[in-house]
Amino acid sequence: MWQDIVIALVGLSFGLMLFPQLRDVIHGKSINIYTAGFTTAGLYVLALTFFTLEMWITVIAETFAGTVWFLLFFFSVINKRKTK
């Protein structure tokens, strides 16, 4: 189904666009952990929802974007703890 491909391309591009932010977070900066945490949870819920619809390409894309957001969350928590 064509919708699977379109949604997957958008999800993948959203994950890829976060790579510069991820680089900054790995190097000591941080983002709002609540935003990153809730976005991670939301993307994983979407991946599970698309799994039930058997939209396999989108499941991979949403899981990828969710994982990038999780890494942003993880490194931001570590960086905030270092500054305290």
Backbone as JSON Lines, residues from 0, in Angstrom:
{"i":0,"aa":"M","n":[0.83,-1.17,0.0],"ca":[0.0,0.0,0.0],"c":[0.88,1.24,0.0]}
{"i":1,"aa":"W","n":[0.53,2.21,-0.81],"ca":[1.37,3.38,-1.02],"c":[1.47,4.24,0.24]}
{"i":2,"aa":"Q","n":[0.46,4.21,1.08],"ca":[0.49,5.0,2.31],"c":[1.64,4.57,3.22]}
{"i":3,"aa":"D","n":[1.93,3.27,3.22],"ca":[3.02,2.75,4.03],"c":[4.34,3.42,3.63]}
{"i":4,"aa":"I","n":[4.57,3.55,2.36],"ca":[5.82,4.14,1.87],"c":[5.88,5.63,2.19]}
{"i":5,"aa":"V","n":[4.78,6.35,1.99],"ca":[4.77,7.79,2.25],"c":[5.0,8.08,3.73]}
{"i":6,"aa":"I","n":[4.28,7.38,4.6],"ca":[4.43,7.6,6.04],"c":[5.83,7.21,6.49]}
{"i":7,"aa":"A","n":[6.37,6.13,5.94],"ca":[7.71,5.69,6.29],"c":[8.76,6.72,5.87]}
{"i":8,"aa":"L","n":[8.63,7.28,4.68],"ca":[9.59,8.28,4.23],"c":[9.58,9.52,5.12]}
{"i":9,"aa":"V","n":[8.4,9.93,5.54],"ca":[8.3,11.07,6.44],"c":[8.93,10.73,7.8]}
{"i":10,"aa":"G","n":[8.62,9.56,8.34],"ca":[9.18,9.13,9.62],"c":[10.69,9.02,9.57]}
{"i":11,"aa":"L","n":[11.21,8.43,8.5],"ca":[12.66,8.31,8.35],"c":[13.32,9.69,8.24]}
{"i":12,"aa":"S","n":[12.71,10.58,7.49],"ca":[13.3,11.91,7.36],"c":[13.28,12.66,8.69]}
{"i":13,"aa":"F","n":[12.23,12.49,9.48],"ca":[12.2,13.12,10.81],"c":[13.32,12.58,11.7]}
{"i":14,"aa":"G","n":[13.59,11.29,11.62],"ca":[14.69,10.71,12.39],"c":[16.04,11.19,11.9]}
{"i":15,"aa":"L","n":[16.22,11.24,10.6],"ca":[17.5,11.68,10.03],"c":[17.77,13.16,10.33]}
{"i":16,"aa":"M","n":[16.73,13.97,10.34],"ca":[16.91,15.4,10.63],"c":[17.4,15.65,12.05]}
{"i":17,"aa":"L","n":[17.26,14.67,12.92],"ca":[17.7,14.83,14.3],"c":[19.18,14.51,14.5]}
{"i":18,"aa":"F","n":[19.86,14.01,13.49],"ca":[21.26,13.64,13.67],"c":[22.16,14.79,14.13]}
{"i":19,"aa":"P","n":[22.01,16.02,13.6],"ca":[22.83,17.11,14.15],"c":[22.55,17.37,15.63]}
{"i":20,"aa":"Q","n":[21.28,17.29,16.01],"ca":[20.93,17.45,17.42],"c":[21.52,16.32,18.26]}
{"i":21,"aa":"L","n":[21.5,15.12,17.74],"ca":[22.06,13.98,18.44],"c":[23.56,14.16,18.64]}
{"i":22,"aa":"R","n":[24.24,14.67,17.62],"ca":[25.68,14.94,17.74],"c":[25.95,15.94,18.87]}
{"i":23,"aa":"D","n":[25.14,17.0,18.93],"ca":[25.31,18.0,19.99],"c":[25.08,17.41,21.37]}
{"i":24,"aa":"V","n":[24.07,16.58,21.49],"ca":[23.75,15.97,22.79],"c":[24.86,15.01,23.21]}
{"i":25,"aa":"I","n":[25.41,14.27,22.28],"ca":[26.51,13.37,22.6],"c":[27.72,14.16,23.09]}
{"i":26,"aa":"H","n":[27.87,15.38,22.59],"ca":[29.02,16.22,22.98],"c":[28.73,17.13,24.16]}
{"i":27,"aa":"G","n":[27.69,16.84,24.94],"ca":[27.51,17.54,26.2],"c":[26.32,18.47,26.31]}
{"i":28,"aa":"K","n":[25.68,18.81,25.23],"ca":[24.51,19.66,25.33],"c":[23.31,18.8,25.72]}
{"i":29,"aa":"S","n":[22.19,19.45,26.02],"ca":[21.01,18.67,26.37],"c":[19.76,19.37,25.82]}
{"i":30,"aa":"I","n":[18.7,18.6,25.72],"ca":[17.4,19.14,25.31],"c":[16.43,18.86,26.44]}
{"i":31,"aa":"N","n":[15.22,19.35,26.3],"ca":[14.2,19.13,27.3],"c":[13.89,17.63,27.4]}
{"i":32,"aa":"I","n":[14.13,17.06,28.57],"ca":[13.97,15.61,28.71],"c":[12.5,15.19,28.66]}
{"i":33,"aa":"Y","n":[11.59,16.07,29.04],"ca":[10.17,15.72,28.98],"c":[9.71,15.62,27.53]}
{"i":34,"aa":"T","n":[10.14,16.58,26.72],"ca":[9.8,16.54,25.3],"c":[10.35,15.29,24.65]}
{"i":35,"aa":"A","n":[11.62,15.0,24.92],"ca":[12.25,13.82,24.32],"c":[11.61,12.53,24.82]}
{"i":36,"aa":"G","n":[11.28,12.46,26.09],"ca":[10.68,11.25,26.65],"c":[9.29,10.99,26.11]}
{"i":37,"aa":"F","n":[8.46,12.03,26.08],"ca":[7.09,11.85,25.58],"c":[7.08,11.58,24.08]}
{"i":38,"aa":"T","n":[7.98,12.22,23.34],"ca":[8.05,11.96,21.9],"c":[8.5,10.53,21.63]}
{"i":39,"aa":"T","n":[9.47,10.05,22.41],"ca":[9.9,8.66,22.3],"c":[8.73,7.71,22.51]}
{"i":40,"aa":"A","n":[8.01,7.91,23.6],"ca":[6.87,7.04,23.91],"c":[5.82,7.11,22.8]}
{"i":41,"aa":"G","n":[5.52,8.31,22.32],"ca":[4.53,8.47,21.27],"c":[4.92,7.77,19.98]}
{"i":42,"aa":"L","n":[6.18,7.86,19.61],"ca":[6.64,7.21,18.38],"c":[6.61,5.69,18.51]}
{"i":43,"aa":"Y","n":[6.93,5.18,19.68],"ca":[6.85,3.73,19.88],"c":[5.39,3.25,19.87]}
{"i":44,"aa":"V","n":[4.49,4.07,20.39],"ca":[3.06,3.73,20.32],"c":[2.6,3.72,18.86]}
{"i":45,"aa":"L","n":[3.05,4.7,18.08],"ca":[2.72,4.71,16.66],"c":[3.29,3.48,15.96]}
{"i":46,"aa":"A","n":[4.52,3.11,16.29],"ca":[5.11,1.92,15.67],"c":[4.28,0.68,15.99]}
{"i":47,"aa":"L","n":[3.85,0.57,17.23],"ca":[3.0,-0.56,17.61],"c":[1.66,-0.53,16.87]}
{"i":48,"aa":"T","n":[1.1,0.66,16.73],"ca":[-0.16,0.81,16.01],"c":[0.0,0.4,14.54]}
{"i":49,"aa":"F","n":[1.07,0.88,13.91],"ca":[1.31,0.51,12.51],"c":[1.63,-0.98,12.37]}
{"i":50,"aa":"F","n":[2.22,-1.57,13.4],"ca":[2.45,-3.02,13.41],"c":[1.11,-3.76,13.31]}
{"i":51,"aa":"T","n":[0.12,-3.3,14.07],"ca":[-1.19,-3.96,14.03],"c":[-1.88,-3.79,12.68]}
{"i":52,"aa":"L","n":[-1.5,-2.74,11.95],"ca":[-2.05,-2.51,10.61],"c":[-1.22,-3.19,9.52]}
{"i":53,"aa":"E","n":[-0.16,-3.87,9.93],"ca":[0.75,-4.57,9.02],"c":[1.4,-3.63,8.0]}
{"i":54,"aa":"M","n":[1.75,-2.43,8.48],"ca":[2.47,-1.46,7.66],"c":[3.94,-1.55,8.05]}
{"i":55,"aa":"W","n":[4.61,-2.57,7.55],"ca":[5.93,-2.97,8.02],"c":[7.02,-1.92,7.79]}
{"i":56,"aa":"I","n":[6.98,-1.24,6.67],"ca":[8.0,-0.23,6.4],"c":[7.86,0.93,7.39]}
{"i":57,"aa":"T","n":[6.63,1.3,7.66],"ca":[6.38,2.38,8.61],"c":[6.76,1.97,10.03]}
{"i":58,"aa":"V","n":[6.56,0.72,10.37],"ca":[6.98,0.24,11.7],"c":[8.48,0.47,11.88]}
{"i":59,"aa":"I","n":[9.25,0.12,10.86],"ca":[10.7,0.31,10.93],"c":[11.04,1.79,11.03]}
{"i":60,"aa":"A","n":[10.39,2.62,10.23],"ca":[10.66,4.06,10.23],"c":[10.32,4.69,11.57]}
{"i":61,"aa":"E","n":[9.18,4.36,12.13],"ca":[8.78,4.95,13.41],"c":[9.65,4.44,14.55]}
{"i":62,"aa":"T","n":[10.06,3.19,14.48],"ca":[10.98,2.66,15.49],"c":[12.32,3.37,15.4]}
{"i":63,"aa":"F","n":[12.79,3.62,14.18],"ca":[14.04,4.36,13.99],"c":[13.94,5.76,14.58]}
{"i":64,"aa":"A","n":[12.89,6.5,14.24],"ca":[12.71,7.86,14.76],"c":[12.57,7.84,16.28]}
{"i":65,"aa":"G","n":[11.83,6.86,16.81],"ca":[11.68,6.74,18.26],"c":[12.99,6.45,18.94]}
{"i":66,"aa":"T","n":[13.83,5.65,18.31],"ca":[15.13,5.32,18.89],"c":[16.05,6.54,18.9]}
{"i":67,"aa":"V","n":[16.0,7.34,17.85],"ca":[16.81,8.57,17.84],"c":[16.34,9.5,18.96]}
{"i":68,"aa":"W","n":[15.03,9.63,19.12],"ca":[14.51,10.45,20.22],"c":[14.9,9.86,21.58]}
{"i":69,"aa":"F","n":[14.91,8.53,21.68],"ca":[15.33,7.91,22.94],"c":[16.79,8.25,23.24]}
{"i":70,"aa":"L","n":[17.64,8.2,22.22],"ca":[19.05,8.54,22.43],"c":[19.2,10.01,22.85]}
{"i":71,"aa":"L","n":[18.4,10.89,22.27],"ca":[18.4,12.29,22.71],"c":[18.0,12.39,24.18]}
{"i":72,"aa":"F","n":[16.98,11.65,24.56],"ca":[16.53,11.63,25.95],"c":[17.63,11.08,26.86]}
{"i":73,"aa":"F","n":[18.2,9.95,26.5],"ca":[19.2,9.28,27.31],"c":[20.42,10.17,27.56]}
{"i":74,"aa":"F","n":[20.97,10.71,26.48],"ca":[22.17,11.54,26.63],"c":[21.86,12.86,27.33]}
{"i":75,"aa":"S","n":[20.66,13.39,27.15],"ca":[20.29,14.62,27.86],"c":[20.2,14.39,29.36]}
{"i":76,"aa":"V","n":[19.64,13.25,29.75],"ca":[19.58,12.93,31.18],"c":[20.99,12.81,31.74]}
{"i":77,"aa":"I","n":[21.87,12.12,31.05],"ca":[23.25,11.98,31.52],"c":[23.92,13.35,31.62]}
{"i":78,"aa":"N","n":[23.75,14.19,30.61],"ca":[24.39,15.5,30.61],"c":[23.84,16.4,31.71]}
{"i":79,"aa":"K","n":[22.55,16.33,31.98],"ca":[21.98,17.14,33.06],"c":[22.5,16.67,34.43]}
{"i":80,"aa":"R","n":[22.72,15.39,34.6],"ca":[23.25,14.87,35.86],"c":[24.7,15.29,36.06]}
{"i":81,"aa":"K","n":[25.45,15.41,34.98],"ca":[26.85,15.85,35.06],"c":[26.97,17.3,35.51]}
{"i":82,"aa":"T","n":[25.99,18.13,35.15],"ca":[26.05,19.56,35.48],"c":[25.59,19.86,36.89]}
{"i":83,"aa":"K","n":[24.98,18.91,37.56],"ca":[24.5,19.14,38.94],"c":[25.6,18.96,39.93]}
